[in-house]
Amino acid sequence: MGKLQEFDIAFADGKVVYSPGESLTGTVKIAVSGPLAYKAIKVNCMGSCGVSTKMNDSSWAVEEQYFNSTLSVANKGTLAAGAHSFPFQFPIPGLAPTSFEGPFGKILYRVRAVIDTPRFAKDYKAEKPFYLLNLLNLNEVPDIEKPSLAVATKKFTYLLVKTGTVMLKARSDLRGYAPGQVIKLTAEVHNKSGKDTSCVLASLIQKVTYKTKRTIFDLRTIAEVEGAGVKAGKHAEWKEQIIVPPLPQSAVPGCSLIQIDYFLQVSLKSPDILVTLPIYIGNIAINTSPRSPARPAPPTPAPRVPPTPAPRSAPGATPSAPPAEEVEDLAAGLENEEIPTKSHSQQDPSGGRQPSFSPSAFSYAPGLSFSEDQRRCNASGPSGPLFCVSTGATIPFFAEGGVDPVPTSSQLILPPEYSTWGYPHEPPPSYEESCSGAPTRVDSRR
């Protein structure tokens, strides 16, 4: 580097993850072996998003910028031999979106320092990324604590002349989860036919939408569970659990080019029947603790009113939803059984239930605790910070303990690939997507 022996950017306290509204502070460190003339020393802080129509292409088809600030820390002079430091500070806008990095687009933040030298001399540049985490509080999503439920019925013909009916019902305990939490999934299959069904499949799927002139959908199967089929004339119930791995949050507030959605998909291949449960992945878990009841007011005696007969439906009135007895009628007369689980993508091949990722990856999940066996297993691993950029996220999940955060310089650390299944089906497009033209679908399976 000639006279320049050191040119680096250091963030205060080694911090690399910030929140919107915070101030980013740091120092530009320069060490020279001899006098170095300069016209200016400048520091630039920028945040932007770019989307491409080609995978892993940095030539953006569409781009948007969130902020771009430049600060001059020194004006025209000469650096004497030795070490020098120049402090800087940048406010981060409150509406800046969470960092993200995917195969078709990125939301990036970086600080760049430049030593502007006199004419015909070489300019020097240094650059360092930082990450933004705009927390998604699941408690602010309406009805997030309620179960998510979906039902589908399929009538089909088999053996050319026989007709049968199968009903598939799926339910999740909540509508939103944080990394490290467990999705409790229940599925029911009412097989009112003379033919056995195929295996029942449940998947946690991530859908990332990249908005360019032609919309691109990137679908990834994050976790998958397979249960046995249901015999003819049987009513079976299947209960399973899926651990939410470190994932980027649902939606990307502040970004108009990238949208992230998650859903649970339960299906049968034979007969072909499918239900979809949209869910949210957030950073702050749902507060399921019961609220302290308000102190009841003293009862006030009410006047006696004669009982009123129940109102009758008007002739020809149509109910807003089918009566419950019509749905339950499919299960009438069927033998009940329990569906065994055949395979689970998060299950240890040795037969245990240990998840295939480190528990320390969930340091953002509030109130999460792990068993001693899990902690002991994690302690035997690397002692450095764990960076999880699974399925495109660039927000680091640091390991527990007093380690110094260091930004990753390696390739994306992807989770185990669970995309060997011949699905996933894409959910029906929204009204806005239908009006924007025919999108391009990309199923990222390797």
C-alpha positions in Angstrom: 0.0 0.0 0.0 3.0 2.3 -0.2 2.9 5.0 2.5 -0.6 3.8 3.7 -0.1 1.1 6.2 -3.7 1.0 7.7 -7.0 2.2 6.4 -10.0 0.8 8.3 -13.4 1.6 9.6 -14.4 0.7 13.1 -17.9 0.9 14.6 -18.3 2.0 18.2 -18.1 -1.0 20.6 -17.8 -3.4 17.6 -21.6 -3.0 17.0 -22.7 -4.1 13.5 -26.5 -4.5 14.0 -28.6 -1.3 14.4 -32.2 -0.3 14.6 -34.0 2.4 12.6 -33.7 5.8 14.5 -30.4 5.0 16.1 -27.1 6.8 15.4 -24.3 4.9 13.8 -20.9 6.1 15.3 -17.5 5.0 14.5 -13.9 5.9 13.6 -11.8 6.0 10.5 -8.3 4.7 11.3 -5.4 5.6 9.2 -1.7 4.8 9.6 1.0 6.1 7.2 4.7 5.5 7.1 5.4 8.9 5.7 3.7 12.2 4.9 0.6 11.8 2.7 -1.0 14.8 1.1 -4.8 14.8 0.7 -7.5 17.1 -0.6 -10.2 15.7 1.7 -11.1 12.7 3.8 -14.7 11.8 3.5 -17.1 9.2 5.0 -20.3 8.1 3.3 -23.2 6.2 4.8 -25.7 4.6 2.4 -28.7 2.2 2.4 -30.3 0.9 -0.7 -32.2 -2.0 -2.3 -31.6 -3.5 -5.7 -33.5 -6.2 -7.6 -32.4 -8.1 -10.7 -34.2 -10.5 -13.1 -31.2 -12.9 -13.1 -30.0 -14.9 -10.1 -27.0 -13.6 -8.3 -26.6 -10.7 -10.7 -25.5 -7.3 -9.2 -26.7 -5.3 -12.3 -29.9 -4.2 -10.8 -33.0 -3.9 -13.0 -34.7 -1.7 -10.4 -33.2 0.1 -7.4 -34.3 2.4 -4.6 -32.4 4.3 -2.0 -33.2 4.9 1.6 -30.5 7.4 2.6 -27.2 8.6 1.4 -25.1 11.0 3.6 -21.5 12.2 3.2 -19.4 13.7 5.9 -16.0 15.4 5.4 -13.9 14.6 8.5 -10.8 16.4 7.2 -10.2 19.1 4.6 -7.0 19.6 2.5 -3.8 18.9 4.4 -1.0 16.4 4.9 -1.1 13.3 7.2 2.1 13.0 9.2 3.8 9.7 9.6 2.0 7.7 12.3 -1.5 6.7 13.3 -4.6 8.9 12.9 -8.3 8.5 13.7 -11.3 10.5 12.6 -14.7 10.0 14.3 -18.0 10.1 12.5 -21.7 9.8 13.3 -24.7 9.2 11.1 -28.4 9.1 12.1 -30.3 6.2 10.7 -33.8 7.1 9.3 -36.7 5.6 11.3 -38.3 4.1 8.2 -35.3 2.2 6.8 -36.2 -1.5 6.2 -34.5 -4.6 7.6 -31.4 -5.9 5.9 -31.9 -8.7 3.5 -29.9 -10.6 0.9 -31.5 -13.1 -1.6 -30.7 -14.5 -5.0 -32.6 -11.8 -6.9 -32.2 -8.8 -4.7 -30.6 -7.2 -1.7 -31.2 -4.6 1.0 -27.7 -3.4 1.9 -26.2 -0.9 4.2 -22.5 0.2 4.3 -20.1 2.9 5.4 -17.3 3.9 2.9 -14.3 6.1 3.6 -12.3 7.8 0.9 -8.9 9.6 1.0 -9.1 12.1 -1.9 -5.5 12.7 -2.9 -4.1 15.4 -5.2 -4.3 15.1 -9.0 -2.6 12.0 -10.6 -2.2 10.4 -7.2 -4.1 7.3 -6.2 -7.3 7.6 -4.1 -7.7 5.2 -1.2 -11.0 3.6 -0.3 -12.2 1.5 2.7 -15.7 0.0 3.1 -17.6 -1.8 5.8 -21.1 -3.2 5.9 -23.6 -2.9 8.8 -27.0 -4.5 9.3 -30.4 -3.0 10.1 -33.1 -4.8 12.1 -36.5 -3.3 12.1 -38.3 -5.5 14.7 -41.6 -7.0 13.8 -43.7 -7.2 17.0 -46.2 -10.0 16.4 -48.4 -8.6 19.2 -49.3 -5.7 16.9 -50.8 -8.0 14.2 -54.6 -8.3 14.5 -55.9 -11.7 15.7 -52.4 -13.1 15.7 -53.0 -15.2 18.8 -56.0 -17.0 17.2 -55.6 -20.4 15.5 -55.4 -20.6 11.7 -57.8 -23.0 10.1 -58.4 -24.2 6.6 -60.7 -27.0 5.2 -60.9 -28.5 1.7 -63.1 -31.2 0.2 -62.3 -33.3 -2.8 -64.7 -35.5 -4.8 -63.0 -37.9 -7.1 -63.6 -41.0 -9.3 -61.6 -44.2 -8.9 -61.9 -47.6 -10.7 -63.6 -45.6 -13.5 -67.1 -45.9 -11.9 -66.8 -45.4 -8.2 -66.9 -42.0 -6.6 -65.5 -41.0 -3.2 -65.0 -37.9 -1.0 -62.1 -36.9 1.1 -62.0 -33.9 3.4 -58.7 -32.4 4.6 -58.7 -30.0 7.6 -55.6 -28.3 9.0 -55.1 -26.0 12.0 -52.1 -24.2 13.6 -52.2 -23.1 17.2 -51.2 -19.5 16.4 -50.9 -17.3 13.4 -47.5 -15.9 14.2 -44.2 -17.2 15.5 -40.6 -16.1 16.4 -37.5 -18.1 15.6 -37.0 -20.9 18.0 -40.7 -21.3 18.7 -42.7 -24.4 17.9 -45.5 -24.5 15.4 -48.2 -27.0 16.6 -49.9 -28.4 13.6 -53.0 -30.6 13.6 -54.4 -32.2 10.4 -57.5 -34.3 10.0 -58.3 -36.5 7.0 -61.9 -37.9 6.5 -61.6 -40.6 3.9 -65.2 -41.4 2.9 -64.1 -43.5 -0.1 -63.1 -47.1 -0.8 -59.5 -46.1 -1.8 -56.5 -45.4 0.5 -55.0 -41.9 0.3 -51.4 -41.1 -0.3 -49.1 -39.8 2.5 -50.0 -36.5 4.0 -47.4 -33.8 3.7 -47.0 -30.6 5.7 -44.4 -27.9 4.8 -43.3 -24.5 6.1 -42.7 -22.5 2.9 -41.1 -19.1 2.4 -42.2 -17.0 -0.6 -40.1 -14.0 -1.5 -41.5 -11.7 -4.2 -39.1 -9.5 -6.1 -40.9 -6.7 -7.9 -39.5 -5.7 -11.3 -41.2 -5.2 -14.7 -41.9 -9.0 -14.4 -42.5 -10.1 -10.9 -40.4 -13.0 -9.7 -41.5 -15.5 -6.9 -38.8 -17.4 -5.1 -40.2 -20.3 -3.2 -38.3 -22.3 -0.6 -39.4 -25.3 1.5 -37.9 -24.5 4.9 -39.1 -27.6 6.8 -41.2 -30.7 5.8 -43.1 -33.4 7.6 -44.5 -36.5 6.1 -47.3 -38.7 7.7 -48.7 -42.0 6.6 -51.8 -42.3 4.4 -55.3 -42.9 5.5 -57.0 -46.2 4.7 -60.4 -46.3 3.0 -63.4 -45.5 5.2 -61.2 -44.1 8.1 -61.1 -40.8 9.9 -57.6 -40.0 11.0 -55.9 -37.2 13.0 -52.3 -36.1 12.7 -50.4 -33.9 15.2 -46.9 -32.7 14.5 -44.5 -29.9 15.5 -42.2 -27.7 13.4 -39.4 -25.6 15.0 -39.1 -22.2 13.3 -35.4 -21.8 12.3 -33.7 -18.4 12.1 -35.6 -16.7 9.2 -36.1 -13.2 7.9 -39.3 -11.6 9.2 -42.5 -11.5 7.3 -43.0 -8.4 5.1 -40.3 -5.8 4.7 -41.7 -2.4 5.9 -40.1 0.5 4.1 -39.1 -1.5 1.0 -41.4 -1.5 -2.1 -39.3 -4.0 -4.1 -39.1 -7.1 -1.9 -41.9 -8.8 0.0 -41.5 -11.9 2.3 -44.4 -14.2 3.1 -44.7 -17.5 4.9 -47.4 -20.2 4.9 -48.0 -23.7 6.1 -49.1 -26.1 3.4 -50.8 -29.5 4.0 -51.6 -31.7 1.1 -52.3 -35.1 -0.3 -51.1 -36.2 -3.7 -53.8 -38.8 -4.2 -56.4 -37.5 -4.3 -55.0 -34.1 -5.2 -56.1 -31.9 -2.3 -54.4 -28.9 -0.6 -54.9 -26.4 2.2 -52.8 -23.3 2.9 -52.4 -21.5 6.3 -50.8 -18.1 6.0 -48.6 -17.3 9.0 -46.3 -14.5 10.2 -42.6 -14.8 11.3 -41.6 -12.0 13.6 -38.9 -10.9 16.0 -41.0 -10.3 19.1 -43.0 -13.4 20.1 -46.7 -13.3 20.9 -47.4 -12.7 24.6 -49.6 -15.7 25.4 -49.6 -15.1 29.2 -53.1 -14.5 30.6 -53.8 -10.9 31.4 -54.9 -10.1 35.0 -58.7 -9.8 35.0 -60.2 -6.5 35.8 -61.8 -6.2 39.2 -65.5 -6.9 38.6 -68.0 -4.2 39.4 -70.7 -5.0 42.0 -73.7 -6.7 40.3 -76.7 -4.5 39.5 -80.0 -6.3 39.8 -81.7 -6.4 36.3 -85.4 -6.1 35.8 -87.1 -9.4 35.0 -87.9 -9.8 31.4 -90.0 -12.6 30.0 -88.1 -15.0 27.8 -88.1 -14.2 24.1 -88.4 -17.1 21.6 -85.4 -17.6 19.3 -85.8 -15.8 16.0 -86.6 -17.9 13.0 -84.7 -17.6 9.7 -86.5 -15.7 7.0 -87.8 -17.9 4.2 -85.2 -18.3 1.5 -82.4 -16.8 3.6 -78.8 -18.1 2.9 -76.4 -18.6 5.8 -73.1 -16.8 5.6 -71.2 -20.1 6.3 -72.1 -23.7 5.9 -73.6 -25.3 9.0 -71.1 -27.2 11.1 -73.1 -30.4 10.9 -72.6 -30.5 7.1 -68.8 -30.5 7.6 -68.9 -33.0 10.5 -71.2 -35.3 8.5 -68.2 -36.4 6.5 -66.7 -38.0 9.6 -69.9 -39.7 10.6 -69.6 -43.5 10.7 -65.9 -43.5 10.0 -63.4 -45.4 12.1 -61.0 -43.1 13.9 -57.2 -43.6 13.9 -54.0 -41.7 14.5 -51.7 -40.9 11.6 -48.0 -41.9 12.4 -45.2 -39.6 11.2 -42.9 -41.2 8.6 -40.2 -38.5 8.2 -39.4 -35.1 9.5 -36.8 -32.8 7.9 -35.8 -31.4 11.3 -35.5 -34.8 13.0 -32.0 -36.3 13.8 -31.3 -39.2 11.5 -30.4 -41.3 14.7 -34.1 -41.1 15.7 -33.9 -38.2 18.3 -35.8 -35.0 18.1 -32.8 -32.7 18.2 -33.2 -29.8 15.7 -30.6 -29.6 12.9 -29.5 -26.1 13.9 -27.8 -24.6 16.9 -30.0 -23.3 19.7 -27.8 -20.3 20.0 -29.1 -19.1 16.7 -32.3 -18.0 18.5 -30.8 -15.2 20.6 -33.5 -12.8 19.3 -36.3 -15.0 20.5 -37.4 -13.5 23.8 -38.1 -15.9 26.7 -36.6 -18.9 24.9 -34.8 -21.6 27.0 -33.1 -24.8 26.0 -32.2 -28.0 27.8 -28.8 -28.7 29.2 -28.2 -31.4 26.6 -28.8 -28.8 23.8 -26.5 -26.3 25.5 -23.8 -28.9 26.0 -24.1 -29.9 22.3 -23.8 -26.2 21.3 -20.8 -25.7 23.6 -18.8 -28.3 21.7 -19.2 -26.3 18.5 -17.3 -23.2 17.3 -16.8 -20.5 19.9 -17.1 -17.6 17.5 -20.3 -15.7 16.7 -22.8 -17.6 14.7 -24.0 -15.8 11.6 -27.2 -17.3 10.2 -28.2 -15.9 6.9 -30.6 -18.7 6.1 -32.8 -18.3 3.1 -31.3 -15.0 2.3 -31.4 -13.1 5.6 -28.3 -11.0 6.4 -29.3 -10.3 10.0 -26.7 -12.1 12.2 -27.9 -14.2 15.1 -24.9 -14.1 17.5 -23.9 -17.0 19.7 -24.4 -16.7 23.4 -21.6 -15.4 25.5 -19.3 -12.4 25.5 -18.0 -12.7 22.0 -17.1 -9.7 19.9 -19.4 -9.4 16.9 -17.6 -9.6 13.6 -19.4 -9.3 10.3 -19.2 -12.4 8.1 -17.1 -12.4 4.9 -18.1 -15.9 3.9 -20.7 -17.1 1.5 -24.4 -17.4 2.5 -24.8 -20.0 5.3 -27.9 -21.8 4.1 -30.0 -24.2 6.3 -30.3 -27.9 5.3 -32.1 -28.1 2.0 -35.6 -29.6 2.3 -36.8 -28.9 -1.2 -36.7 -32.5 -2.6 -40.5 -32.8 -2.5 -42.2 -32.4 -5.9 -44.3 -29.5 -4.5 -44.7 -26.7 -3.3 -47.7 -25.3 -5.0 -47.9 -21.6 -5.1 -50.9 -20.0 -3.4 -53.4 -18.1 -5.5 -52.1 -14.7 -6.5 -53.5 -11.7 -4.7 -55.7 -9.1 -6.5 -52.8 -6.8 -7.0 -50.6 -9.5 -8.5 -53.4 -10.6 -10.8 -53.7 -7.0 -12.1 -50.0 -6.5 -12.6 -49.6 -9.1 -15.4 -48.3 -12.6 -15.6 -45.5 -13.1 -13.1 -42.5 -15.3 -13.4 -42.3 -18.2 -10.9 -39.0 -19.5 -9.6 -38.8 -22.5 -7.4 -35.4 -22.4 -5.7 -34.6 -26.1 -5.3 -31.2 -27.6 -5.7 
